[in-house]
């Protein structure tokens, strides 16, 4: 089990109070449906852990990861079918699609960002693992989606802590969170070389990496661990969640104005709880995997930062995304499972 999820479980008793009522964005008779249970493979580390949900804007299909099994998976909305899209997959974590239709993944194994094609494959030698003591064993060649390393895992010549979640802006720049949680698939003895855990920006041409925030502190002035990240459809606001919050509680989420050349300013506390993953609908609501007293999705008004409802889920969610051709279905990654629920709204679109 990943170390940050242990922290998540420890935070449950301190998180937001889970309202019993469904939000108005979900029909009163809505049922959360389990679409798949991920298998525990011989190489899976501990148990399957689903994460990184994102929607292909061209098809409505949903891509997500089983990070502990080193897989990216694809849910076909037209076939109602789950398939393995990429394995091995660099132990990818958070993912997003950019405006060019490329899948962007936080390839955690070597702390890189990858740009992955959804329709072009290539035969390559089985990738050499960073830590050969874990994961699947392979030999010869394997056919994988074509990918390009667009960020090499270093800032100012020093290794990053570990890109966790990523968001593509309308100008095609990328913001990603970089906490530090030790991974079993990393080489033994690997240490954090950065002096802060914070947020970075990769320029639209993917050539320049900058530290978007000089530091990332919680409201009590302590160093925070940024986790979930999402931008408004118009690209003018960026939301960043702290996984841990004051008193080791359920975290906090901050909003920033996005200015010229991607500069972030006007930091303000948007919600008094954090989130592993986040998504928005087109009616001004945020859907968060905030630590609460029971498993589910916390729905929050973007205008006020206050909870407007709660969607119970059988397992504790890590991430979520609106999917389907009409974007009216909410897909949820939760521990070993993959779930969906129909809504009265649609996912928010980026303004291109």
DABEL-V848261 format. One record per helix or strand of 3 or more residues. SS is the DSSP state (h for helix, s for strand). FROM is the first residue (numbers start at 1). TO is the last residue. Records with the same first field share a line. If there is no record, write none. Layout:
BEGIN
SS = FROM-TO ; FROM-TO
END
This chain:
BEGIN
h = 3-14 ; 67-69 ; 108-110 ; 246-248 ; 260-262
s = 33-37 ; 50-55 ; 62-66 ; 71-76 ; 81-86 ; 92-97 ; 103-107 ; 112-125 ; 141-151 ; 163-168 ; 174-178 ; 198-202 ; 209-211 ; 226-231 ; 237-242 ; 252-258 ; 264-271 ; 278-281 ; 285-288 ; 296-301 ; 307-312 ; 319-323 ; 329-334 ; 337-342
END
